[in-house]
Amino acid sequence: MPVFRFTVNGEPRQVDTAAARPLLEVLREDLNLTGTKYGCGEGQCRACTVLLDGAPALACITPVRAVEGRRITTIEGLARDGALHPVQRAFVEEGAMQCGYCTPGMVLRTAALLERAPSPARAQILDALNGSLCRCCGYPRIVAAVEFAARLQRSMTAKEEVHAAE
């Protein structure tokens, strides 16, 4: 079998596996990164979302051959130095989860949105999360968490800029 090399959560990794094998299986079974969830297995629910070179990707339908040489971020890789990422913090503080199954995918989609649009309009939020299914129907709290995450991240960025200028 071929060997595939890529970076996961900042760490170089390699797996010896079939080229068509879904990235989701490789992450969960070979690399023991179980935060990425199996939902529908058809790319419809978005529960399996990871960031591939910073953009949302569906791990259940992405073959491992497609990630050769690329950067993958899973929910396990979002926090830094023991501190939650602002999006993770916002989801916790807003209570934007019940069963939590959809949460990793929603958090990663939100992080990608805020990278490209630090002050997203509600329409941008809804578009970014479109298709991400929450079995508990927690959408109002999820949208509130995204709005809070944007404010939180902008506040943290402003503080960092002040410290850098001093």
HELIX and SHEET records of a PDB file:
HELIX    1   1 LEU A   23  GLU A   25  1                                   3    
HELIX    2   2 VAL A   26  ASP A   30  3                                   5    
HELIX    3   3 VAL A   64  VAL A   67  5                                   4    
HELIX    4   4 ILE A   75  GLY A   77  5                                   3    
HELIX    5   5 PRO A   86  GLU A   93  1                                   8    
HELIX    6   6 THR A  103  ARG A  116  1                                  14    
HELIX    7   7 ARG A  122  LEU A  129  1                                   8    
HELIX    8   8 TYR A  139  ALA A  165  1                                  27    
SHEET    1   A 5 GLU A  11  ASP A  16  0                                        
SHEET    2   A 5 VAL A   3  VAL A   8 -1                                        
SHEET    3   A 5 ARG A  71  THR A  73  1                                        
SHEET    4   A 5 THR A  49  LEU A  52 -1                                        
SHEET    5   A 5 ALA A  55  LEU A  58 -1                                        
END                                                                             
